[in-house]
Amino acid sequence: MSLEHRATSYALEDGTAIVASTGALVKPLDVAHSWTAGQHSAQVVLTSSGAALAINLAEGNSFYHDLTEDTTLALPSNIAAGAVWTMIVEANGTHELAYAGNYSFGTGTAPDFSAMSDGDWVALTFVAKSATVIGASYTETY
């Protein structure tokens, strides 16, 4: 069944009522959808605490961190297989970013932030194979 209707309420054939805010587009969640624009979140600024850096994927899929201390990136919360997110990390030339759990850079190595100058940054991309196995890649921009 395809349902696309702009209204405040709609009754399905079985009598189930769908109520939405005025003018909202109502579509079922169990069918394929096509998008007319890019789907992304606003960038979430992360702050390390006690040399630990936590990501909550319920907050978005685009993150930024200014590396001000040696920090370990924890496994994210609210992760599911197939999740994809990016993180821009700005270096200062003296601190390092370590990776907890099962982050894997494949046959490569993780970026060496301590070798970068202040203001250099790296774009990291992460893909979750499962809730605990995460593939990672990066692009250095210095």
VOZAPA-194435 format. One record per residue: residue number from 1; residue in one letter; x, y, z of N, C-alpha, C in turn. Coordinates in pm, whole numbers, plus 32768, in hexadecimal, padded with zeros to 4 digits. Example, Ala and Ser with C-alpha at 12.3 -4.5 7.8 and 13.67 -1.06 7.14 Angstrom:
2
(1, 'A', (8527, 7DC7, 830C), (84CE, 7E3E, 830C), (8528, 7EB6, 830C));
(2, 'S', (8505, 7F1F, 82C4), (8557, 7F96, 82CA), (850A, 8003, 8313));
***
This chain:
142
(1, 'M', (8053, 7F8B, 8000), (8000, 8000, 8000), (8058, 807C, 8000));
(2, 'S', (8037, 80DC, 7FB2), (807E, 815A, 7FB1), (8024, 81C4, 7FEE));
(3, 'L', (805B, 820E, 804B), (800D, 8275, 8090), (805C, 82F6, 808F));
(4, 'E', (8024, 835A, 8055), (8062, 83DE, 8057), (7FEF, 8442, 805B));
(5, 'H', (7FE2, 8481, 80CE), (7F6E, 84D7, 80E1), (7F93, 8549, 813F));
(6, 'R', (7F71, 85C1, 811D), (7F89, 8634, 8174), (7F06, 8657, 81B9));
(7, 'A', (7F00, 8636, 8239), (7E87, 864F, 8286), (7EA9, 8648, 831A));
(8, 'T', (7E49, 8669, 836D), (7E5E, 865C, 83FD), (7E3D, 85D0, 842D));
(9, 'S', (7DEB, 8586, 83E3), (7DCE, 84FC, 8408), (7DA5, 84AF, 838B));
(10, 'Y', (7DB6, 842C, 8394), (7D92, 83D6, 8324), (7D6B, 834F, 835C));
(11, 'A', (7D00, 8314, 832A), (7CD4, 8290, 8357), (7CF9, 8229, 82EE));
(12, 'L', (7D41, 81C0, 8318), (7D63, 8154, 82BD), (7CEA, 80FA, 82A9));
(13, 'E', (7CF4, 809F, 8247), (7C83, 8046, 8228), (7C59, 7FF1, 82A0));
(14, 'D', (7CBB, 7FCD, 82F6), (7C99, 7F79, 836A), (7C67, 7FCB, 83DF));
(15, 'G', (7C56, 804F, 83CC), (7C23, 80A5, 8434), (7C8E, 80E6, 848A));
(16, 'T', (7D0C, 80C0, 8476), (7D79, 80FD, 84C2), (7D83, 8190, 849E));
(17, 'A', (7D8C, 81E5, 8501), (7D96, 8275, 84E8), (7E28, 82A1, 84F1));
(18, 'I', (7E52, 82F6, 8494), (7ED6, 8334, 8497), (7EBE, 83C8, 84AC));
(19, 'V', (7EFD, 8400, 8512), (7EED, 848F, 852E), (7F76, 84D0, 8523));
(20, 'A', (7F7C, 853E, 84D9), (7FFB, 8585, 84C5), (7FE4, 8619, 84DA));
(21, 'S', (8051, 8661, 84E8), (8045, 86F3, 84F4), (8011, 872B, 846F));
(22, 'T', (7FD6, 879D, 8473), (7F97, 87D9, 83FE), (7FF8, 87E1, 838A));
(23, 'G', (7FCD, 87AC, 8318), (801D, 87B5, 82A0), (8090, 8752, 8299));
(24, 'A', (809F, 86FA, 82FA), (810F, 869C, 82FA), (80F9, 8632, 828F));
(25, 'L', (8165, 85FF, 825A), (815F, 8593, 81FA), (8168, 8510, 8247));
(26, 'V', (8103, 84BC, 823B), (80FC, 843F, 8286), (811F, 83CD, 8228));
(27, 'K', (8184, 837D, 824E), (81AA, 8308, 81FF), (81C3, 8294, 825E));
(28, 'P', (819D, 821B, 8239), (81B8, 81A8, 8290), (824F, 818E, 829A));
(29, 'L', (8279, 8153, 830A), (8307, 813A, 8322), (8335, 80B4, 82EC));
(30, 'D', (82DB, 805E, 82C2), (8303, 7FD8, 8299), (830C, 7FC8, 8201));
(31, 'V', (8318, 8036, 81B9), (8328, 8030, 8127), (839E, 8085, 80FD));
(32, 'A', (83D0, 806D, 8085), (8441, 80BB, 8051), (8416, 814B, 8037));
(33, 'H', (8471, 81A7, 804D), (8456, 8235, 8036), (84C0, 826E, 7FD8));
(34, 'S', (849C, 82D3, 7F8E), (84FF, 831D, 7F40), (8505, 83A9, 7F7A));
(35, 'W', (857B, 83E4, 7F76), (8592, 8466, 7FB4), (85A2, 84D0, 7F48));
(36, 'T', (8571, 8545, 7F63), (857D, 85B3, 7F04), (85EC, 8614, 7F2A));
(37, 'A', (862D, 85FB, 7F9A), (869D, 864E, 7FC7), (86F9, 85FA, 801D));
(38, 'G', (8772, 862A, 8034), (87D2, 85E2, 8087), (879F, 85D1, 8115));
(39, 'Q', (87C3, 8563, 8152), (879A, 8547, 81DB), (8817, 854A, 8233));
(40, 'H', (881E, 85A9, 828C), (8891, 85B6, 82E4), (8867, 8601, 8361));
(41, 'S', (88BF, 8601, 83C3), (88A2, 8649, 843E), (88FF, 86C2, 8448));
(42, 'A', (88DC, 871B, 84A0), (8937, 878A, 84BE), (89B2, 8751, 8504));
(43, 'Q', (8A23, 8792, 84F3), (8A9E, 8762, 8531), (8A96, 8770, 85C9));
(44, 'V', (8AB7, 8704, 860F), (8AB5, 8700, 86A1), (8B45, 8716, 86D2));
(45, 'V', (8B59, 877B, 8727), (8BDD, 8796, 875F), (8BF1, 873E, 87D9));
(46, 'L', (8C5F, 86F1, 87D9), (8C7E, 8696, 8846), (8CEA, 86D0, 889F));
(47, 'T', (8CDF, 86B9, 8921), (8D43, 86E3, 8982), (8D71, 8668, 89CE));
(48, 'S', (8DF5, 8656, 89D8), (8E27, 85E3, 8A23), (8E1F, 8601, 8AB8));
(49, 'S', (8E0B, 8597, 8B04), (8E03, 85A3, 8B95), (8E54, 8533, 8BD3));
(50, 'G', (8EBA, 8557, 8C22), (8F0D, 84F1, 8C60), (8F56, 849E, 8BF9));
(51, 'A', (8F80, 84DC, 8B8E), (8FCA, 849C, 8B20), (8F75, 8436, 8AD5));
(52, 'A', (8EF1, 8440, 8ADF), (8E96, 83E7, 8A95), (8E39, 843B, 8A3F));
(53, 'L', (8E1A, 8405, 89CA), (8DC3, 844A, 896D), (8D50, 83ED, 8948));
(54, 'A', (8CD5, 8418, 8964), (8C5F, 83C5, 894B), (8C0D, 8400, 88D9));
(55, 'I', (8BDC, 83A7, 8883), (8B83, 83CD, 8816), (8AFD, 8389, 882D));
(56, 'N', (8A92, 83D6, 8822), (8A0A, 839F, 882A), (89CD, 83AF, 87A0));
(57, 'L', (89BD, 8340, 8758), (898A, 8347, 86D0), (88F8, 8371, 86C9));
(58, 'A', (88B3, 8377, 8739), (882B, 83AD, 873A), (882C, 8444, 8727));
(59, 'E', (88A0, 8483, 873D), (88AC, 8515, 872E), (88C7, 853E, 869E));
(60, 'G', (88F4, 84E3, 864A), (890F, 8505, 85C0), (8975, 84A7, 8582));
(61, 'N', (89A7, 84D0, 850C), (8A0A, 847E, 84C7), (8A82, 84D0, 8498));
(62, 'S', (8A8F, 8549, 84CA), (8AFE, 85A1, 84A8), (8B32, 85E2, 8529));
(63, 'F', (8BB3, 85CC, 8545), (8BEC, 85F6, 85C5), (8C6D, 8645, 85AF));
(64, 'Y', (8C91, 8699, 8612), (8D0B, 86E9, 860F), (8D4C, 86E3, 8699));
(65, 'H', (8DD1, 86D6, 869C), (8E19, 86D8, 871B), (8E9D, 8721, 8709));
(66, 'D', (8EBA, 877F, 8763), (8F3A, 87C6, 8768), (8F8F, 877A, 87CD));
(67, 'L', (8FFB, 873D, 87A0), (904D, 86E5, 87F2), (90A3, 873A, 8852));
(68, 'T', (9075, 8747, 88CE), (90B9, 879B, 8931), (9100, 874A, 899D));
(69, 'E', (90F2, 86C5, 8997), (9136, 866C, 89F5), (9142, 85E3, 89B3));
(70, 'D', (919B, 858E, 89E4), (919F, 8504, 89B4), (9118, 84C7, 89D7));
(71, 'T', (90D7, 848D, 8973), (904C, 8463, 8981), (9037, 83DA, 8943));
(72, 'T', (8FDE, 838C, 897F), (8FB5, 830B, 8946), (8F25, 8314, 8917));
(73, 'L', (8F10, 82F2, 8899), (8E89, 82F1, 885F), (8E46, 826E, 8884));
(74, 'A', (8DDA, 8277, 88D2), (8D8F, 8201, 88FE), (8D37, 81CE, 888D));
(75, 'L', (8D06, 8153, 889A), (8CA1, 8124, 883C), (8C24, 8179, 884F));
(76, 'P', (8BE1, 819D, 87E4), (8B6C, 81F5, 87F1), (8AF6, 81AF, 8834));
(77, 'S', (8AA2, 81FF, 8870), (8A22, 81CC, 88A1), (89BC, 81D8, 8830));
(78, 'N', (8952, 818D, 883B), (88E6, 818B, 87D8), (8918, 8163, 874D));
(79, 'I', (8970, 8100, 8749), (89A9, 80D2, 86CA), (895D, 8057, 8699));
(80, 'A', (8955, 8049, 8617), (8917, 7FD4, 85D9), (8967, 7FB2, 855C));
(81, 'A', (8961, 7F36, 8533), (89A6, 7F0C, 84B9), (8979, 7F65, 8445));
(82, 'G', (89D7, 7F92, 83F5), (89B9, 7FE8, 8383), (89C1, 807C, 83A1));
(83, 'A', (89D1, 80A2, 841E), (89DB, 8130, 8441), (8A5A, 816C, 8403));
(84, 'V', (8A4F, 81E5, 83D1), (8AC0, 822D, 8395), (8AC4, 82B7, 83D3));
(85, 'W', (8B3B, 82E3, 83FD), (8B49, 8368, 8434), (8BD4, 839E, 8416));
(86, 'T', (8BE0, 8421, 841D), (8C60, 8463, 8405), (8C85, 84B7, 847F));
(87, 'M', (8D07, 84CD, 848C), (8D38, 8522, 84F8), (8DB0, 8570, 84C4));
(88, 'I', (8DAB, 85F1, 84D3), (8E1E, 8645, 84B3), (8E69, 865D, 8535));
(89, 'V', (8EEA, 863E, 8533), (8F3E, 8652, 85A9), (8FA8, 86B9, 8587));
(90, 'E', (8FAB, 8724, 85D6), (900F, 878D, 85C3), (9084, 8771, 8620));
(91, 'A', (90FC, 876C, 85E7), (9174, 874C, 8634), (91B4, 87C9, 866E));
(92, 'N', (920C, 87B4, 86CF), (925C, 8824, 8702), (92F1, 8803, 8706));
(93, 'G', (9316, 878C, 86D3), (93A2, 876A, 86C5), (93E2, 8728, 873E));
(94, 'T', (9399, 871C, 87AC), (93D6, 86DD, 8822), (9383, 866B, 885B));
(95, 'H', (9305, 8661, 8837), (92AD, 85FD, 8872), (928A, 858F, 880D));
(96, 'E', (9262, 851C, 8843), (9244, 84A8, 87F1), (91B6, 8478, 880B));
(97, 'L', (917A, 8439, 87A6), (90F6, 83FD, 87B2), (9106, 8365, 87A9));
(98, 'A', (90DC, 831D, 8811), (90DE, 828B, 8811), (9050, 825A, 87FA));
(99, 'Y', (9043, 81DA, 87DB), (8FC1, 81A1, 87B8), (8FA4, 8128, 880F));
(100, 'A', (8F38, 812C, 8859), (8F10, 80BC, 88B1), (8EC6, 8054, 8860));
(101, 'G', (8EC1, 7FDC, 8896), (8E6E, 7F74, 8859), (8EA2, 7F44, 87D5));
(102, 'N', (8E47, 7F2F, 8778), (8E67, 7EEE, 86FA), (8E66, 7F4C, 8683));
(103, 'Y', (8EA3, 7FC2, 8690), (8EB5, 8018, 861B), (8F22, 7FD9, 85C6));
(104, 'S', (8F0E, 7FD4, 8544), (8F72, 7F9A, 84EB), (8F89, 7FF6, 8474));
(105, 'F', (9008, 8015, 845C), (902C, 8066, 83E8), (9059, 800C, 8374));
(106, 'G', (9028, 7F8F, 8374), (9049, 7F30, 830A), (90DE, 7F15, 8306));
(107, 'T', (9117, 7F1E, 8290), (91A7, 7F05, 8283), (91F9, 7F81, 82A3));
(108, 'G', (91B6, 7FF2, 82B5), (91FD, 806E, 82D4), (920A, 8084, 8369));
(109, 'T', (923E, 80F6, 838C), (924C, 8119, 8418), (91F7, 8195, 8435));
(110, 'A', (91DE, 81AB, 84B3), (9192, 8221, 84DB), (91E8, 829E, 84C5));
(111, 'P', (91AB, 8312, 84B3), (91F9, 838C, 84A0), (924C, 83AF, 851B));
(112, 'D', (92C0, 83E8, 8505), (931A, 8411, 8571), (9307, 84A7, 858A));
(113, 'F', (92AF, 84C7, 85E7), (928F, 8553, 8602), (9304, 859D, 8640));
(114, 'S', (935B, 8558, 8688), (93CC, 859C, 86C9), (9431, 85D0, 8663));
(115, 'A', (942D, 859E, 85E8), (9489, 85CB, 8580), (9450, 8641, 8530));
(116, 'M', (93D8, 866A, 8551), (9396, 86D6, 8506), (93AC, 875C, 854B));
(117, 'S', (939C, 87C4, 84FE), (93A9, 884C, 8533), (9324, 887B, 856C));
(118, 'D', (932A, 88DF, 85C1), (92B2, 891B, 85F9), (9259, 894B, 8587));
(119, 'G', (91DB, 8925, 858A), (917C, 8950, 8524), (916A, 88EC, 84B3));
(120, 'D', (91C6, 8889, 84A4), (91B1, 8820, 8440), (913A, 87CD, 846D));
(121, 'W', (90F5, 8791, 840F), (9083, 8740, 8435), (9078, 86C5, 83DE));
(122, 'V', (9030, 8662, 8412), (901C, 85E2, 83CF), (8F87, 85C4, 83CB));
(123, 'A', (8F58, 8595, 835A), (8ECD, 8568, 834D), (8ECC, 84D1, 8359));
(124, 'L', (8E8F, 849F, 83C3), (8E83, 8410, 83DD), (8DF8, 83E2, 83B2));
(125, 'T', (8DEF, 836D, 8373), (8D6F, 8331, 834F), (8D69, 82A8, 838F));
(126, 'F', (8CF9, 828A, 83CF), (8CE6, 820B, 8415), (8C6B, 81C3, 83DD));
(127, 'V', (8C75, 813E, 83D3), (8C06, 80EA, 83A8), (8BFD, 8075, 8409));
(128, 'A', (8B87, 805E, 8441), (8B74, 7FF0, 84A0), (8B4D, 7F71, 8456));
(129, 'K', (8BA3, 7F0B, 845F), (8B7F, 7E88, 8429), (8B1B, 7E44, 8486));
(130, 'S', (8B2B, 7E5F, 8507), (8ACF, 7E2F, 856E), (8AD4, 7E97, 85DD));
(131, 'A', (8A97, 7E79, 864E), (8A97, 7ED8, 86BE), (8B20, 7EE3, 86FF));
(132, 'T', (8B7C, 7E88, 86DE), (8C00, 7E8C, 871E), (8C75, 7E86, 86BD));
(133, 'V', (8C5D, 7E7C, 863B), (8CCA, 7E77, 85D8), (8CBA, 7EEF, 857C));
(134, 'I', (8D1D, 7F49, 8580), (8D13, 7FC7, 8538), (8D89, 7FD8, 84D9));
(135, 'G', (8D6C, 7FEA, 845B), (8DD2, 8008, 83F8), (8DE8, 809E, 83F3));
(136, 'A', (8E65, 80C9, 83E1), (8E85, 8157, 83E2), (8EE2, 8179, 836E));
(137, 'S', (8ED3, 81F1, 8339), (8F30, 8225, 82D5), (8F3B, 82BB, 82EF));
(138, 'Y', (8FA1, 82F9, 82B2), (8FB2, 8388, 82CB), (8FF5, 83CC, 8255));
(139, 'T', (8FE3, 8450, 8252), (9025, 84A7, 81F2), (906B, 8513, 823F));
(140, 'E', (90F0, 851D, 822E), (913C, 8586, 8272), (9135, 8604, 821E));
(141, 'T', (912F, 8675, 825E), (911D, 86F2, 8216), (918D, 8755, 822E));
(142, 'Y', (9200, 8725, 825B), (926F, 8781, 8270), (92D7, 8772, 8204));
***
